Amino acid sequence: MQKEKAKERIILGIDPGTVVLGYGLVKETGKKISLISLGVIKMGHLDDHALKLQRIFKKTSALIEEYKPDCVALEAPFYGKNIQVMLKLGRAQGVAMAAALNHDIPIFEYSPRKIKQSVTGNGNATKEQVAAMLKTLLSFNETPEFLDATDGLAVAVCHSFQQNTSSSGTSKSYSGWEAFIKDNEKRVK
């Protein structure tokens, strides 16, 4: 009897930001995950918020076209006291979602606490602890220029772990614009 080929899938993880957006890509083969790439999209040099959003859309689209991920996992904005910061982060996340949905790629959202819990076992872990655990899990030595890159990678790893343990239910997923709109009717005018 022939052994069944392990299913492969590529996951793009994104930690949205308006100064630096972090991303990471992993390949999942059965229950094994391996690092493909990680990095940041910098926007600090752009003064106009609309230009930052355009850069997020274009760069996310370029990553999708280059690596052809099977799904995109994003960190959901956490609740903060500064409403302007929340609004900008929500827009950054929305534009990254739109890039994935524009390519008909399903999207998933995870809270920062869920991502840290999934990767380190501690929902209050520091960015440094998350980065250290990812280096161990995925066997890489390069120190990313920004911890935002490992934060993006953590989102991808978190999604992989959810799928492998089948304990999802804390993530939201959309297969396209219609599904997103149907589930978010109050957010769409």
Solvent accessible surface area in square Angstrom, and as a share of the most:
residue,aa,sasa,rsa
1,M,245,1.09
2,Q,173,0.77
3,K,191,0.81
4,E,142,0.64
5,K,158,0.67
6,A,47,0.36
7,K,163,0.69
8,E,90,0.40
9,R,52,0.19
10,I,39,0.20
11,I,0,0.00
12,L,0,0.00
13,G,0,0.00
14,I,0,0.00
15,D,15,0.08
16,P,15,0.10
17,G,8,0.08
18,T,21,0.12
19,V,87,0.50
20,V,22,0.13
21,L,0,0.00
22,G,0,0.00
23,Y,31,0.12
24,G,0,0.00
25,L,0,0.00
26,V,0,0.00
27,K,69,0.29
28,E,14,0.06
29,T,46,0.27
30,G,31,0.30
31,K,162,0.69
32,K,141,0.60
33,I,23,0.12
34,S,40,0.26
35,L,46,0.23
36,I,62,0.31
37,S,24,0.16
38,L,37,0.19
39,G,17,0.16
40,V,35,0.20
41,I,8,0.04
42,K,88,0.37
43,M,0,0.00
44,G,50,0.48
45,H,125,0.56
46,L,36,0.18
47,D,144,0.75
48,D,70,0.36
49,H,34,0.15
50,A,64,0.49
51,L,83,0.41
52,K,29,0.12
53,L,30,0.15
54,Q,89,0.39
55,R,73,0.27
56,I,0,0.00
57,F,69,0.29
58,K,124,0.52
59,K,79,0.34
60,T,0,0.00
61,S,12,0.08
62,A,50,0.39
63,L,18,0.09
64,I,5,0.02
65,E,101,0.45
66,E,120,0.54
67,Y,54,0.21
68,K,146,0.62
69,P,7,0.04
70,D,74,0.38
71,C,4,0.03
72,V,0,0.00
73,A,0,0.00
74,L,0,0.00
75,E,28,0.12
76,A,22,0.17
77,P,37,0.23
78,F,110,0.46
79,Y,206,0.78
80,G,40,0.39
81,K,211,0.89
82,N,82,0.42
83,I,131,0.66
84,Q,105,0.47
85,V,75,0.43
86,M,30,0.14
87,L,83,0.41
88,K,84,0.36
89,L,32,0.16
90,G,30,0.28
91,R,108,0.39
92,A,0,0.00
93,Q,9,0.04
94,G,32,0.31
95,V,29,0.17
96,A,0,0.00
97,M,8,0.03
98,A,22,0.17
99,A,0,0.00
100,A,0,0.00
101,L,2,0.01
102,N,90,0.46
103,H,59,0.26
104,D,112,0.58
105,I,16,0.08
106,P,43,0.27
107,I,0,0.00
108,F,29,0.12
109,E,27,0.12
110,Y,2,0.01
111,S,50,0.32
112,P,27,0.17
113,R,141,0.51
114,K,50,0.21
115,I,6,0.03
116,K,59,0.25
117,Q,89,0.39
118,S,26,0.17
119,V,8,0.04
120,T,32,0.19
121,G,53,0.50
122,N,67,0.34
123,G,7,0.06
124,N,107,0.55
125,A,3,0.02
126,T,69,0.40
127,K,91,0.39
128,E,107,0.48
129,Q,95,0.42
130,V,4,0.03
131,A,9,0.07
132,A,58,0.45
133,M,70,0.31
134,L,0,0.00
135,K,56,0.24
136,T,103,0.60
137,L,73,0.36
138,L,15,0.08
139,S,98,0.63
140,F,11,0.05
141,N,136,0.70
142,E,114,0.51
143,T,109,0.63
144,P,28,0.18
145,E,130,0.58
146,F,67,0.28
147,L,59,0.29
148,D,35,0.18
149,A,2,0.01
150,T,0,0.00
151,D,17,0.09
152,G,0,0.00
153,L,0,0.00
154,A,1,0.01
155,V,0,0.00
156,A,0,0.00
157,V,0,0.00
158,C,0,0.00
159,H,0,0.00
160,S,0,0.00
161,F,52,0.22
162,Q,8,0.04
163,Q,69,0.31
164,N,43,0.22
165,T,91,0.53
166,S,94,0.61
167,S,68,0.44
168,S,61,0.39
169,G,70,0.67
170,T,92,0.53
171,S,23,0.15
172,K,111,0.47
173,S,58,0.38
174,Y,8,0.03
175,S,83,0.53
176,G,9,0.09
177,W,110,0.39
178,E,140,0.63
179,A,37,0.29
180,F,25,0.10
181,I,75,0.38
182,K,158,0.67
183,D,88,0.46
184,N,11,0.05
185,E,118,0.53
186,K,204,0.87
187,R,157,0.57
188,V,64,0.37
189,K,241,1.02
